[in-house]
Amino acid sequence: MKRQLRSRIRSVLPHSSSNTAIGHSRTSRRIHLRRHHTCRNRFVRKDVPIQIENEGNKFRLISKRSLSSDMDSVWRHTSTRLLETPIGSFDDPKTRTECHMAVLWWLNDAPADEGTSMAIRLLERIQKDDQTLRQNKESLDWIAGEATEDLFTTDLLNLVVNNWRKAAAEKPLLFGGDPELSASSLFERIKALEASSSTILKPDVHTFSMIMDGAIHDSRQSVIVGHDILQYLRIHATNHPRLRPNVYTFSTLMNSWVKSGRAEAPDKVEELLEQMHELSFEEPEWDVAPNQVTYATAIDCWAQKGRPDRVEFLLQEMYEESRNGNEELKPALACFNGYLVALAKAGDVDKAQSVLDQMERLYESGELNEQPSVISYSTVLSAFAKSKTEPEVAESILRRMIDQDISPNVISYNSVINAYVNSRNIERAEELLGEMHQSFLQGNIEVRPTVQTYTVVLSGWSKLRSSDAGERGERLLRLMRDLANSGELDSPPDIVAYNAVLDCWAKSRSRDAMSRAQALIRTMESDGIKPDVYSYNILIRSFARARKIAEAEGVLKTMMDAGVEPDITSYNTLLDAWSKSTLRQATARIRSLFRVLKKHERLEPDLVTYNTLLHSYTRRGYGEQAQSLLDEMCGDGSRVRPDSISFNTVISAWAHSTDPEAPQRAEAILERMIEIGGRVRPDVISFNSVMGAWVRSRSPKAFQRCEKLVAIMHEMRQEGYMTLKPDPVTFNTLISTCGLMYSNDRSLDETAGDGISGDDLSENDVSPSIDPALQAESILEEMKGHYDPDGKTYGAIINVWSRSHAPESGEKAEAYLRELIGKVSSGRVNENLRAFEFTSTIRAWGNSGDPNAIYKADEILHLLLQYNQQQKKIEENSRGTKTLVIPDKFLFHAILKVLAASNVHDKPKYADRLLQLMKEYEVKPSRAIVQLLEVCYRRRVEEMTG
């Protein structure tokens, strides 16, 4: 086309009024100065095309660049002149030819966006003129007689639109720059050409399809313009066969939906596919019957959404069509590959493997024209990469590829390596990495390991948390550096690789892990890799986890000195470390860091920041401060809105508070959550925390309040909150509150022996009118209908019976204790026994009024010691961790209280044995225990002094 442009320049230039153009009186010829040519003018570059102009006896040289500049000026001036010419002036064939050549110049030599814009304007201008001239019969005959060909054809129009389409693909910002070049604007302008009475520049279906194709790159208008075009074509196709939509039209609109990323895209693509079927039946002359490409597009769209069910439906539809005679729709390899993609995204590893096996069988039987490709196998392997199971199966598929002469690529190997990393078999992942490298050295460039491949293995070592993870990671990093220096690795290790090794050291259990991590930071800098904020955050997190907060603060200062701006994660990690600290200055430092964030120019506290601060207040029982911070988050000017975790944390803060109004304050927050709903609607944790506040208040009203809370949970569940239902913690808490209904009971308090006499120890506490122990039994039976009781359940029910004072309380408590021991021993309860359950059982016997209570209590103590002996034997054989029940001061206080209240003659003897056990278990006697011992030894003292 450029040759065509140059050949017509001479015929067009006489019409130009520009004096800068090369005139016909000049003799011009083009030559090249080559390296072997002699040129006395040292200012002329070699190999530069020049123009020699003869002006009389004078010659001058003009470079190609200068000539191009001159031509640019000529055509711009010519185009402006043509556009400003009055309508009806294009009655000269030479002028029309000049306009045609101007269009070609704009398409070939001008910037794409400007060229397309000017070309369209020139075409619109010539059509307006043509419309006027055709009203004059004489002018029309004269033009027809002089013109040798019609220059302004549909092909020229399509050439301009195609130029716009390519410009849109190469320069997507084209749409935002010139409104006249938007897809919708161009569509309207081309429609105007079609509506004109002129017979030139008539668009066809290809014209509109190319607009649709170019619109794909305009995410705001693509599908809207595409559907408008399709509707326009369907309306006008009856009277104008050249406007009949075809397969390409539908396929282009389908691609628009695929690339739009919209949620409804798969449904819309399938609707278009259905329209094609309907049109092909209603208008058999139209070329709109779906083919492999359109089905493959629909399949790909559903595949990207991870919907194998829809892909399977489309494949079945293709098979039915092919069985009915449409062989073209027999599913090809691309369609099956789409099915594999859908299964991989859905995580259905087994089905993906089954489909791959089926594809191999279909190929062997001739039903599938192409053998499963490297894409097919790699897609299935990618599904294994996301799975944490069966990496060996993934490797077997890799071996199958090799056996069938299907050369794996780096993606295939990376997927299998990922599968082993996710299953924590890093050793095998590293072996496969070595295999890739050896295969590459043997000439298979498709499996050349990349930095990403090595980084995957490095990340695996960091996940392993083994003592040698750091060493293994750093060894691999050194290998990467050596391979990069020798050219065997595509590039040196990057910041991601170094950070992966840092993470290896950070999570390593090696004693020198932190010093090695700091040394690696220095190595990074010497290798020209500047540590980024993630690098320093790894160190901060590691020191924080090790409770070395001062060192973590030091890293923060180091990164700032190095010019690396901390991010919100840096500060949140430090805040979390201080919130878990027991240091005296922790609260002050937390508030200081929070103030720094609130005054920061670039950063501001986020939800994690606020929730971390709330957790800090909760650990310290600062209910009022937590409440104040929550109110700040809920304020109108707050940029951070609380979530359910925020509310639950404040409820927990009140639950751990010593404020006498704590339960009521916690309930008020729960009511607020119910009122707000949405993202802060309460969950079972919210209700359990409020119930916990009532338990800790030790209020006799706790059971009634907790029972009401459980009723509210049931009501909300009936209203549609299906995930809200009581869990084991709910039942355990409700059982615990039953014990609080025994008012004035101080038997759980180890200080109950302070300042009491021997006569006071036999008094029974006042019991409520309704037996709380029987109420607890009823709740336990209800719980068994939903959950298996755990260790805390048994502890709660035993504790209720310990406060009952009923004659059967000792027997009930002991029965539950022995049941718990049996379940723990058999593994049915996966918890360790606690001294609490033994202590509560001893108290139950003490409060039962049984005259033999001391002997029963002694049996419970013997049961504990016997259990410990059995555990020691088991642990010596299995070399496991000790799970002994360690008697504490509460247990010794409980049994001494029973002993002191008994009528046993040899109290001092029993007391001596208990003192010996306390010595063995290193239990320091409290003041209350000493008082009880004094009661037990009183008779011996009286006998000695009597």
ZIFENHU-V729448 format. One record per pair of residues at least 24 apart in sequence whose C-alpha atoms are under 6 Angstrom apart, sorted by the first residue. I is the first residue (numbers start at 1). J is the second residue. Records with the same first field share a line. If there is no record, write none. Layout:
# ZIFENHU-V729448
I->J + J
This chain:
# ZIFENHU-V729448
12->98
26->54
27->54
28->52 + 53
87->129
88->129 + 132
93->147
112->167
116->164
131->198
152->200 + 201
153->200 + 201
154->201 + 202 + 203
157->201
158->207
165->214
168->214
172->217
183->215
184->225
204->242 + 243
205->243
209->249
213->252
216->256
223->256
226->253
246->287 + 288
247->288
251->294
258->301
266->301 + 302
269->298
291->329
292->329
296->335
299->338
300->338
303->338 + 341 + 342
306->342 + 345 + 346
307->342
308->342 + 343
311->339
337->376
344->383
349->383
352->380
378->412
381->415
382->415
384->419
385->415 + 418 + 419
388->422 + 423
391->419 + 420
409->446 + 447
410->447
421->460
450->490
455->497
458->500
459->500
462->503 + 504
465->507 + 508
466->508
467->508 + 509 + 510
469->504 + 508
470->504 + 505 + 508
473->501
499->535
506->542
537->570
544->577
572->609
576->612
579->616
611->646
618->653
621->653 + 656 + 657
623->653 + 654 + 657
626->650
643->680
644->680
648->686
652->689
655->693
663->693 + 694
666->690
683->724
684->724
688->730
695->737
698->740
700->740 + 741
702->737
703->737 + 738
732->793
735->776
736->796
738->772
739->800
742->767
750->890
751->928
753->928
754->928
761->901
762->901
773->800 + 801
790->829
795->837
799->840
801->844
802->840 + 843 + 844
805->847 + 848
806->848
807->848
809->844 + 848
810->844 + 845 + 848
813->841
814->841
834->885
835->885 + 887
839->891
843->894
846->898
854->898 + 899
893->929
900->936
907->936
908->936 + 937
